[in-house]
Amino acid sequence: MPELPEVETTRQGIAPHVIGRRIIDVVVRERRLRFAIEDALLHGLCGAIVADVRRRAKFLLLDVAAGSAVVHLGMSGSLRVLDAESTPRRHDHVDVRLDSGKLLRFNDPRRFGSWQWQPAGTCHPQLATLGPEPFDARFDGAYLKRRSDGRSVNVKHFLMDQRIVVGVGNIYAAEALFRAGIDPRRAAGRVSLARYRMLAQHARDILHQAIGRGGTTLRDFLRPDGEPGYFEQELSVYGREGEPCRVCATSIRSVRLGQRSSFYCPTCQK
């Protein structure tokens, strides 16, 4: 599933082509995505000028005067800017046609993505309960320590809880915990303030680095220019079970936490 760096890479790629352009038409070939596309979205977008393209957590928001299209890429979705005459391929479900002669095309083979409408002055229910962005000033070690007090959930699931902080998915949580030297199985309430300070900083650093490298390509993700993300080449633990740790040469291990594989170094992480 595309995580925060992949979504931010997409936002940066499409924004220059979309902001300030008038939407001539919205062509929907398949309404049956994760949530059915409603007529309110089509009515809100058609004829409007795109004022901004924002990211909130793993959602993209295309802002117009009447509201925002709230877009989620799901597990396999992608957005690309193409010439208006580009022939649709299989799984090309939505085209947003622009007055520039370009279009914004949404492709999603698994159809777990979504396009929903948020009227101006409202907050969509899927955005209402989200925690702070990892780049916000209020996200720091003291915040994590305060939110974790008394919590027995493992620290990896705690860090991935979108009510605590948004956008730190499976890949980047594993990498941040490795850099902070924290075992992903440790109870969140048993992590010290000093270690939470390191964890918050490393989470921000890793996400910044991944954005700079265009995200991480593991299965489906491609940048808006059709190229893969390259942060996969820099992963320390994720997906490296049995390979030597880049720091101490101990074999990387994997454990199931909930329904997700968690990768860690048993020597470097305590």
DOLUMMI-406365 format. One line per field, with one value per residue: residue number from 1; y, z, x of N, C-alpha, C in turn. Coordinates in steps of 0.1 Angstrom, whole numbers. Atoms other than C-alpha are relative to their C-alpha. Last residue first. Layout:
// DOLUMMI-406365
nr: [NUM | ...]
nc2: [Y | ...]
nc3: [Z | ...]
nc1: [X | ...]
cac2: [Y | ...]
cac3: [Z | ...]
cac1: [X | ...]
cc2: [Y | ...]
cc3: [Z | ...]
cc1: [X | ...]
END
This chain:
// DOLUMMI-406365
nr: [270 | 269 | 268 | 267 | 266 | 265 | 264 | 263 | 262 | 261 | 260 | 259 | 258 | 257 | 256 | 255 | 254 | 253 | 252 | 251 | 250 | 249 | 248 | 247 | 246 | 245 | 244 | 243 | 242 | 241 | 240 | 239 | 238 | 237 | 236 | 235 | 234 | 233 | 232 | 231 | 230 | 229 | 228 | 227 | 226 | 225 | 224 | 223 | 222 | 221 | 220 | 219 | 218 | 217 | 216 | 215 | 214 | 213 | 212 | 211 | 210 | 209 | 208 | 207 | 206 | 205 | 204 | 203 | 202 | 201 | 200 | 199 | 198 | 197 | 196 | 195 | 194 | 193 | 192 | 191 | 190 | 189 | 188 | 187 | 186 | 185 | 184 | 183 | 182 | 181 | 180 | 179 | 178 | 177 | 176 | 175 | 174 | 173 | 172 | 171 | 170 | 169 | 168 | 167 | 166 | 165 | 164 | 163 | 162 | 161 | 160 | 159 | 158 | 157 | 156 | 155 | 154 | 153 | 152 | 151 | 150 | 149 | 148 | 147 | 146 | 145 | 144 | 143 | 142 | 141 | 140 | 139 | 138 | 137 | 136 | 135 | 134 | 133 | 132 | 131 | 130 | 129 | 128 | 127 | 126 | 125 | 124 | 123 | 122 | 121 | 120 | 119 | 118 | 117 | 116 | 115 | 114 | 113 | 112 | 111 | 110 | 109 | 108 | 107 | 106 | 105 | 104 | 103 | 102 | 101 | 100 | 99 | 98 | 97 | 96 | 95 | 94 | 93 | 92 | 91 | 90 | 89 | 88 | 87 | 86 | 85 | 84 | 83 | 82 | 81 | 80 | 79 | 78 | 77 | 76 | 75 | 74 | 73 | 72 | 71 | 70 | 69 | 68 | 67 | 66 | 65 | 64 | 63 | 62 | 61 | 60 | 59 | 58 | 57 | 56 | 55 | 54 | 53 | 52 | 51 | 50 | 49 | 48 | 47 | 46 | 45 | 44 | 43 | 42 | 41 | 40 | 39 | 38 | 37 | 36 | 35 | 34 | 33 | 32 | 31 | 30 | 29 | 28 | 27 | 26 | 25 | 24 | 23 | 22 | 21 | 20 | 19 | 18 | 17 | 16 | 15 | 14 | 13 | 12 | 11 | 10 | 9 | 8 | 7 | 6 | 5 | 4 | 3 | 2 | 1]
nc2: [5 | -5 | -14 | -6 | 4 | 6 | -6 | 3 | -11 | 4 | -6 | 7 | -2 | -8 | -5 | 5 | -4 | 9 | -7 | 2 | 9 | 13 | 10 | -6 | -9 | -14 | -6 | -7 | 10 | 11 | 5 | 9 | 5 | 12 | 7 | 6 | -5 | 3 | 14 | 1 | 6 | -6 | 5 | 6 | 13 | 0 | -5 | -14 | -8 | -15 | -7 | 7 | 14 | 8 | 13 | 11 | 4 | 11 | -5 | -10 | 8 | 7 | -10 | -4 | 11 | 0 | -12 | 2 | 9 | -6 | -10 | 6 | 5 | -11 | -5 | 8 | -2 | -13 | -12 | -7 | 3 | -7 | -15 | -7 | -6 | 8 | -3 | 12 | 4 | 11 | -4 | -11 | 5 | 8 | -10 | -7 | 9 | 3 | -11 | -1 | 11 | 13 | 9 | 2 | 5 | -8 | -4 | -9 | -13 | -4 | 1 | -10 | -13 | -3 | -1 | -13 | -1 | 3 | 13 | 8 | 11 | 3 | 15 | 8 | -3 | 5 | 15 | 4 | -2 | 10 | 2 | 14 | 7 | -3 | -11 | -12 | 2 | 4 | -10 | -7 | 2 | 6 | -7 | -9 | 7 | 8 | 13 | 9 | 12 | -3 | -10 | -13 | -7 | -15 | -5 | -14 | -7 | -15 | -3 | -8 | 7 | 13 | 8 | 14 | 9 | 13 | 7 | 6 | 12 | 11 | 0 | -9 | -14 | -7 | -14 | -11 | -14 | -1 | -15 | -5 | 7 | 14 | 7 | 11 | 13 | 10 | 3 | -8 | 5 | -11 | -5 | -11 | -10 | -11 | 0 | 9 | 14 | 9 | 9 | 11 | 7 | 14 | 7 | 11 | 7 | -9 | -9 | -10 | -9 | -9 | -11 | -5 | 6 | 14 | 2 | 14 | 2 | 15 | 6 | -10 | 6 | -2 | -7 | -14 | -4 | -2 | -10 | -13 | -4 | -2 | -12 | -11 | -6 | -15 | -3 | -6 | 4 | 1 | 10 | -7 | 10 | 13 | 12 | 12 | 12 | 11 | 0 | 14 | 2 | 4 | -11 | -12 | 0 | 2 | -10 | -14 | -5 | 2 | -9 | -14 | -2 | 0 | -13 | -10 | 3 | -5 | -14 | -7 | -13 | -12]
nc3: [-13 | -5 | -1 | -7 | -14 | -3 | -10 | 1 | -5 | -3 | 8 | 13 | 6 | -10 | 4 | -9 | 3 | -3 | -2 | 10 | -5 | 8 | -8 | -11 | 6 | -4 | -11 | 5 | 3 | -9 | 0 | 11 | 6 | -5 | -9 | -11 | -13 | 0 | -3 | -14 | -2 | -10 | -14 | -5 | 4 | 12 | 11 | -1 | 10 | 0 | 10 | 9 | -4 | 9 | 0 | -6 | 8 | 9 | 9 | 9 | 9 | 9 | 9 | 10 | 10 | 9 | 9 | 9 | 10 | 9 | 7 | 9 | 12 | 7 | 8 | 12 | 8 | 7 | -8 | 7 | -6 | -13 | 2 | -4 | -13 | -9 | 4 | 4 | -8 | -9 | -14 | -2 | 1 | -13 | -10 | 2 | -2 | -14 | -7 | 4 | -4 | 3 | -3 | 11 | 13 | 10 | -7 | -10 | 6 | -3 | 12 | 9 | -6 | 2 | 15 | 4 | 4 | 15 | 1 | 11 | -4 | -14 | -2 | 5 | -7 | -14 | 1 | 4 | -12 | -10 | -5 | 0 | -12 | -11 | -9 | 1 | -7 | 10 | 7 | -9 | 2 | -12 | -13 | -4 | 0 | -12 | 3 | -1 | -7 | -14 | -7 | 3 | -13 | 0 | -8 | 3 | -1 | -1 | -15 | -3 | -10 | 4 | -13 | 4 | -11 | 2 | -12 | -9 | -7 | 9 | 6 | 11 | -4 | 12 | -3 | 7 | -1 | -5 | 0 | -14 | -10 | -2 | -13 | 0 | -4 | 10 | 0 | 11 | 14 | 9 | 10 | 7 | 4 | 8 | 13 | 0 | -3 | 10 | -6 | 8 | -10 | 3 | 3 | -9 | -6 | -8 | 8 | -5 | 12 | 1 | 8 | 9 | 12 | -2 | -14 | -5 | -13 | -2 | -7 | -7 | -12 | 1 | -11 | 3 | 14 | 7 | -7 | 0 | 14 | 4 | -6 | 9 | -1 | 3 | 13 | -2 | -14 | -6 | -11 | -13 | -10 | 7 | -9 | 6 | -7 | -1 | 11 | 3 | -1 | 13 | 9 | -7 | -3 | 12 | 10 | -3 | 7 | 15 | 6 | -1 | 10 | 13 | 1 | 2 | 13 | 10 | 1 | -13 | -1 | 0]
nc1: [3 | 13 | 1 | -12 | 0 | -13 | -8 | -14 | -8 | -13 | -11 | 0 | 13 | 7 | 14 | 10 | 14 | 11 | 13 | 11 | 9 | -1 | -7 | -8 | -10 | 2 | -7 | -12 | -10 | -1 | -14 | -2 | 12 | 5 | -10 | 7 | -6 | -14 | -2 | -4 | -13 | -8 | 1 | -12 | -1 | -7 | 8 | 1 | -8 | -1 | 8 | 9 | -1 | 7 | -5 | 8 | 12 | -3 | -10 | 6 | 7 | -10 | -6 | 11 | 2 | -11 | 0 | 11 | -3 | -10 | 7 | 10 | -8 | -5 | 11 | 1 | -12 | 1 | -4 | -11 | -12 | -1 | -2 | 12 | 0 | 9 | 14 | 6 | 12 | -4 | 1 | -9 | -14 | -3 | -2 | -12 | -10 | -1 | -8 | -14 | -8 | 5 | -11 | -9 | 4 | -7 | -12 | 5 | 2 | 14 | 8 | -6 | 3 | 14 | 1 | -3 | -14 | -1 | -6 | 5 | 9 | 0 | -3 | 11 | 13 | 0 | 1 | 14 | 8 | -1 | -14 | -4 | 5 | -8 | 5 | -8 | -13 | -10 | -9 | -10 | -14 | -6 | 3 | -11 | -12 | -1 | 5 | -11 | 3 | 3 | -7 | 5 | 1 | 3 | 11 | 2 | 13 | -1 | 1 | 11 | 7 | 3 | 1 | 0 | -1 | 6 | -5 | 10 | -5 | -2 | -14 | 1 | -4 | -4 | 4 | -7 | 4 | 14 | 1 | -1 | 8 | -4 | 2 | 9 | -6 | 3 | 14 | 7 | -2 | 4 | -10 | 5 | -10 | 4 | -7 | -12 | 3 | -6 | -9 | -4 | -8 | 0 | -12 | -4 | 11 | 8 | 7 | 9 | 1 | 12 | -3 | 11 | -2 | -3 | 3 | -1 | -6 | -1 | -12 | -7 | -7 | -14 | -7 | 0 | 1 | -12 | -9 | 6 | 0 | -14 | -4 | 2 | 14 | -2 | 6 | 14 | 2 | -12 | 0 | 4 | 4 | 2 | 0 | 5 | -5 | 9 | 10 | 5 | 15 | 7 | 3 | 3 | 14 | 8 | -2 | 4 | 12 | -1 | -10 | 5 | 10 | -6 | -6 | 11 | 5 | -10 | -1 | -1 | -8 | 8]
cac2: [-38 | -33 | -36 | -72 | -88 | -68 | -62 | -69 | -69 | -89 | -77 | -94 | -86 | -86 | -114 | -117 | -113 | -115 | -98 | -119 | -102 | -84 | -55 | -23 | -34 | -63 | -95 | -110 | -137 | -114 | -83 | -72 | -42 | -41 | -14 | -1 | 21 | 4 | 5 | 43 | 43 | 50 | 37 | 58 | 64 | 102 | 102 | 79 | 42 | 20 | -16 | -40 | -29 | 6 | 30 | 67 | 92 | 94 | 128 | 116 | 86 | 108 | 131 | 100 | 86 | 119 | 124 | 88 | 92 | 123 | 108 | 77 | 95 | 115 | 83 | 68 | 97 | 96 | 59 | 30 | 8 | 22 | 13 | -24 | -38 | -60 | -35 | -37 | -1 | 9 | 43 | 35 | 2 | 16 | 42 | 15 | -7 | 22 | 33 | 0 | -6 | 28 | 61 | 83 | 99 | 102 | 89 | 85 | 70 | 41 | 30 | 42 | 23 | -8 | -7 | 1 | -30 | -24 | -23 | 14 | 29 | 61 | 59 | 93 | 112 | 95 | 101 | 138 | 142 | 126 | 149 | 156 | 190 | 207 | 190 | 169 | 136 | 149 | 151 | 125 | 116 | 114 | 138 | 127 | 97 | 116 | 143 | 177 | 205 | 241 | 233 | 200 | 169 | 145 | 110 | 93 | 59 | 33 | -4 | -10 | -38 | -26 | 11 | 37 | 73 | 97 | 135 | 149 | 173 | 197 | 226 | 230 | 199 | 165 | 145 | 109 | 81 | 42 | 34 | -3 | -15 | 12 | 44 | 59 | 92 | 120 | 143 | 141 | 125 | 134 | 103 | 91 | 57 | 30 | -3 | -7 | 22 | 54 | 76 | 107 | 133 | 156 | 190 | 216 | 241 | 265 | 237 | 217 | 184 | 166 | 136 | 111 | 92 | 116 | 148 | 158 | 190 | 199 | 235 | 260 | 237 | 257 | 243 | 234 | 199 | 193 | 198 | 181 | 151 | 147 | 151 | 124 | 98 | 75 | 41 | 34 | 10 | 15 | 7 | 39 | 25 | 44 | 78 | 108 | 141 | 172 | 206 | 210 | 245 | 247 | 268 | 238 | 207 | 204 | 218 | 197 | 163 | 153 | 169 | 152 | 118 | 121 | 130 | 99 | 77 | 93 | 88 | 52 | 35 | 0]
cac3: [226 | 190 | 178 | 186 | 177 | 144 | 133 | 108 | 115 | 94 | 97 | 108 | 145 | 151 | 131 | 137 | 112 | 120 | 105 | 108 | 130 | 108 | 134 | 115 | 81 | 97 | 78 | 57 | 71 | 69 | 48 | 39 | 62 | 80 | 68 | 37 | 15 | -19 | -12 | -12 | -50 | -61 | -94 | -126 | -143 | -141 | -115 | -93 | -95 | -66 | -73 | -56 | -34 | -47 | -20 | -22 | -46 | -31 | -15 | -1 | 14 | 30 | 45 | 58 | 73 | 90 | 105 | 119 | 132 | 151 | 167 | 176 | 191 | 214 | 222 | 233 | 257 | 270 | 279 | 262 | 286 | 278 | 241 | 251 | 233 | 203 | 178 | 197 | 199 | 187 | 174 | 139 | 140 | 153 | 124 | 98 | 110 | 113 | 78 | 62 | 81 | 79 | 95 | 77 | 106 | 142 | 173 | 157 | 127 | 149 | 132 | 161 | 186 | 164 | 164 | 202 | 211 | 228 | 267 | 270 | 305 | 292 | 254 | 246 | 270 | 258 | 221 | 228 | 248 | 220 | 193 | 171 | 182 | 156 | 128 | 104 | 116 | 108 | 138 | 146 | 124 | 138 | 114 | 82 | 74 | 85 | 59 | 74 | 64 | 54 | 17 | 8 | 11 | -18 | -21 | -46 | -34 | -37 | -30 | -67 | -71 | -105 | -96 | -123 | -118 | -147 | -144 | -178 | -201 | -228 | -205 | -198 | -176 | -179 | -146 | -158 | -135 | -137 | -157 | -147 | -182 | -203 | -215 | -247 | -242 | -261 | -231 | -227 | -194 | -157 | -136 | -104 | -90 | -71 | -59 | -22 | -18 | -36 | -15 | -30 | -11 | -38 | -21 | -16 | -36 | -44 | -55 | -36 | -48 | -15 | -14 | 14 | 31 | 60 | 47 | 14 | -5 | -41 | -44 | -61 | -88 | -110 | -112 | -144 | -132 | -97 | -74 | -97 | -102 | -65 | -57 | -82 | -59 | -65 | -48 | -19 | -22 | -60 | -78 | -99 | -129 | -161 | -146 | -168 | -151 | -173 | -181 | -148 | -149 | -142 | -114 | -97 | -119 | -137 | -110 | -84 | -101 | -92 | -57 | -48 | -61 | -41 | -10 | -15 | -19 | 11 | 32 | 24 | -8 | 0]
cac1: [161 | 170 | 206 | 212 | 178 | 177 | 141 | 114 | 77 | 53 | 18 | -15 | -11 | 26 | 41 | 79 | 108 | 145 | 175 | 207 | 234 | 259 | 263 | 253 | 240 | 223 | 229 | 202 | 178 | 148 | 155 | 120 | 122 | 155 | 179 | 160 | 182 | 176 | 139 | 141 | 142 | 107 | 97 | 93 | 60 | 62 | 35 | 57 | 51 | 38 | 27 | 49 | 78 | 86 | 95 | 91 | 105 | 140 | 134 | 101 | 120 | 146 | 119 | 100 | 132 | 141 | 107 | 106 | 141 | 133 | 102 | 120 | 150 | 126 | 107 | 140 | 147 | 111 | 115 | 96 | 76 | 42 | 46 | 51 | 82 | 76 | 90 | 124 | 137 | 172 | 161 | 173 | 156 | 124 | 124 | 129 | 101 | 78 | 88 | 78 | 46 | 31 | 39 | 14 | -5 | 4 | -15 | -49 | -33 | -20 | 13 | 35 | 13 | 14 | 52 | 53 | 35 | 1 | 4 | -4 | 0 | 16 | 18 | 1 | 23 | 55 | 46 | 39 | 72 | 91 | 79 | 49 | 37 | 60 | 42 | 63 | 48 | 14 | -9 | -36 | -66 | -101 | -118 | -101 | -123 | -154 | -148 | -143 | -167 | -163 | -164 | -181 | -159 | -165 | -150 | -127 | -115 | -88 | -94 | -101 | -75 | -62 | -64 | -56 | -65 | -58 | -53 | -58 | -39 | -51 | -45 | -83 | -81 | -99 | -101 | -101 | -112 | -112 | -81 | -81 | -74 | -59 | -74 | -59 | -41 | -59 | -59 | -22 | -12 | -8 | -6 | -24 | -18 | -38 | -25 | -33 | -57 | -47 | -70 | -86 | -107 | -121 | -125 | -151 | -172 | -143 | -120 | -94 | -80 | -72 | -48 | -52 | -23 | -21 | -35 | -20 | -29 | -35 | -46 | -71 | -83 | -107 | -142 | -162 | -168 | -155 | -184 | -210 | -188 | -181 | -218 | -227 | -212 | -182 | -190 | -167 | -137 | -142 | -174 | -178 | -159 | -154 | -158 | -150 | -147 | -150 | -135 | -117 | -101 | -64 | -48 | -32 | -33 | 0 | 22 | 4 | 7 | 43 | 44 | 12 | 24 | 56 | 35 | 14 | 45 | 62 | 30 | 25 | 14 | 0]
cc2: [6 | -8 | 6 | 14 | 6 | -3 | -7 | 7 | -5 | 12 | -6 | 5 | -8 | 4 | 7 | 6 | -6 | 6 | -11 | 7 | -2 | -11 | -14 | -11 | 6 | 8 | 14 | 6 | 7 | -9 | -12 | -7 | -9 | -5 | -14 | -8 | -6 | 4 | -4 | -15 | -2 | -8 | 9 | -6 | -7 | -15 | 0 | 5 | 14 | 5 | 15 | 8 | -9 | -15 | -9 | -13 | -11 | -5 | -10 | 4 | 9 | -7 | -7 | 11 | 4 | -11 | -1 | 12 | -2 | -9 | 7 | 10 | -5 | -4 | 13 | 5 | -8 | 2 | 13 | 14 | 6 | -2 | 7 | 15 | 8 | 7 | -7 | 3 | -13 | -6 | -11 | 5 | 11 | -5 | -7 | 10 | 7 | -9 | -1 | 10 | 1 | -11 | -14 | -8 | -4 | -7 | 10 | 6 | 10 | 14 | 5 | 0 | 11 | 14 | 4 | 2 | 13 | 1 | -5 | -13 | -9 | -10 | -4 | -15 | -9 | 2 | -6 | -15 | -4 | 1 | -11 | -1 | -15 | -7 | 2 | 12 | 12 | -2 | -6 | 10 | 8 | -2 | -6 | 5 | 8 | -8 | -9 | -14 | -9 | -12 | 3 | 11 | 14 | 6 | 15 | 4 | 14 | 6 | 15 | 2 | 7 | -7 | -15 | -8 | -14 | -9 | -14 | -6 | -6 | -13 | -10 | 2 | 9 | 15 | 8 | 13 | 9 | 15 | 4 | 15 | 5 | -7 | -14 | -7 | -11 | -14 | -11 | -5 | 9 | -4 | 11 | 5 | 11 | 10 | 12 | 1 | -8 | -15 | -10 | -9 | -13 | -6 | -15 | -6 | -10 | -7 | 9 | 9 | 11 | 10 | 8 | 12 | 3 | -7 | -15 | 1 | -15 | -2 | -15 | -6 | 10 | -6 | 2 | 8 | 15 | 6 | 3 | 11 | 14 | 6 | 4 | 13 | 12 | 6 | 16 | 5 | 6 | -4 | -1 | -9 | 7 | -11 | -12 | -12 | -12 | -11 | -11 | 1 | -15 | -2 | -4 | 12 | 13 | 3 | 0 | 10 | 15 | 6 | -1 | 10 | 15 | 2 | 1 | 14 | 10 | -2 | 5 | 14 | 6 | 12]
cc3: [6 | 13 | 6 | 2 | 8 | 15 | 2 | 9 | 0 | 5 | 4 | -9 | -13 | -6 | 12 | -4 | 11 | -4 | 2 | 4 | -11 | 6 | -6 | 7 | 11 | -5 | 3 | 11 | -5 | -4 | 9 | -1 | -12 | -7 | 5 | 9 | 12 | 13 | 1 | 4 | 15 | 4 | 10 | 14 | 5 | -5 | -13 | -12 | 2 | -11 | -2 | -11 | -9 | 4 | -9 | -1 | 5 | -8 | -11 | -10 | -10 | -11 | -10 | -9 | -10 | -11 | -10 | -10 | -10 | -12 | -11 | -8 | -10 | -13 | -8 | -9 | -13 | -9 | -9 | 7 | -8 | 7 | 13 | -1 | 2 | 14 | 9 | -3 | -6 | 8 | 10 | 15 | 3 | -1 | 13 | 11 | 0 | 3 | 15 | 8 | -3 | 3 | -1 | 3 | -9 | -13 | -9 | 9 | 9 | -6 | 2 | -13 | -10 | 5 | -3 | -16 | -6 | -3 | -15 | -1 | -11 | 3 | 14 | 2 | -6 | 7 | 14 | -1 | -4 | 12 | 11 | 5 | 0 | 13 | 12 | 8 | -2 | 7 | -11 | -8 | 10 | -1 | 12 | 14 | 4 | 0 | 12 | -2 | 1 | 8 | 14 | 8 | -3 | 14 | 0 | 7 | -4 | 1 | 2 | 15 | 5 | 11 | -3 | 13 | -4 | 13 | 0 | 11 | 8 | 6 | -11 | -7 | -13 | 3 | -12 | 5 | -8 | -1 | 3 | 1 | 13 | 9 | -1 | 13 | 1 | 4 | -10 | -1 | -10 | -14 | -8 | -9 | -7 | -3 | -9 | -13 | 1 | 3 | -10 | 9 | -7 | 9 | -4 | -5 | 10 | 8 | 9 | -11 | 4 | -12 | -1 | -8 | -11 | -13 | 3 | 15 | 3 | 13 | -1 | 7 | 7 | 13 | -3 | 11 | -1 | -14 | -8 | 6 | -2 | -14 | -3 | 6 | -10 | -2 | -2 | -14 | 5 | 15 | 5 | 12 | 13 | 9 | -7 | 10 | -6 | 9 | 2 | -11 | -4 | 3 | -13 | -10 | 7 | 2 | -12 | -10 | 2 | -7 | -16 | -6 | 0 | -11 | -14 | -2 | -4 | -14 | -10 | -2 | 13 | 0]
cc1: [-13 | -4 | -12 | -2 | 11 | 0 | 13 | 9 | 15 | 8 | 13 | 12 | 0 | -13 | -5 | -14 | -9 | -13 | -11 | -13 | -11 | -8 | 1 | 9 | 9 | 11 | -3 | 7 | 13 | 11 | 2 | 13 | 3 | -12 | -6 | 10 | -6 | 7 | 14 | 2 | 4 | 12 | 6 | -2 | 12 | 2 | 6 | -9 | -3 | 10 | 3 | -5 | -9 | 2 | -8 | 7 | -8 | -12 | 5 | 11 | -7 | -8 | 9 | 5 | -10 | -2 | 11 | -1 | -12 | 3 | 9 | -7 | -10 | 8 | 5 | -11 | -1 | 12 | -2 | 3 | 12 | 13 | 1 | 2 | -13 | -2 | -10 | -15 | -5 | -11 | 4 | 0 | 10 | 14 | 3 | 3 | 14 | 11 | 0 | 8 | 15 | 10 | -4 | 12 | 12 | -3 | 8 | 11 | -6 | -2 | -15 | -8 | 5 | -4 | -15 | -1 | 2 | 15 | 2 | 9 | -5 | -11 | -1 | 2 | -11 | -13 | 0 | -1 | -15 | -9 | 0 | 14 | 3 | -5 | 9 | -5 | 10 | 13 | 8 | 8 | 9 | 15 | 7 | -2 | 12 | 13 | 2 | -5 | 13 | -3 | -5 | 9 | -5 | 0 | -1 | -13 | 1 | -14 | 2 | -2 | -13 | -9 | -4 | 1 | -2 | 2 | -7 | 7 | -12 | 6 | 2 | 14 | 0 | 2 | 6 | -5 | 9 | -5 | -14 | 2 | 3 | -9 | 5 | -1 | -11 | 5 | -4 | -14 | -6 | 4 | -6 | 11 | -7 | 11 | -3 | 8 | 13 | -3 | 4 | 9 | 4 | 10 | -3 | 13 | 4 | -11 | -9 | -6 | -10 | 2 | -13 | 6 | -11 | 3 | 1 | -4 | 0 | 7 | -1 | 13 | 9 | 7 | 15 | 8 | -2 | -2 | 12 | 9 | -5 | 1 | 14 | 5 | 0 | -14 | 2 | -4 | -14 | -2 | 15 | 3 | -2 | -5 | -3 | 3 | -6 | 7 | -10 | -11 | -3 | -15 | -7 | -2 | -4 | -15 | -8 | 3 | -3 | -12 | 1 | 9 | -5 | -10 | 8 | 6 | -11 | -5 | 10 | 2 | -1 | 9]
END
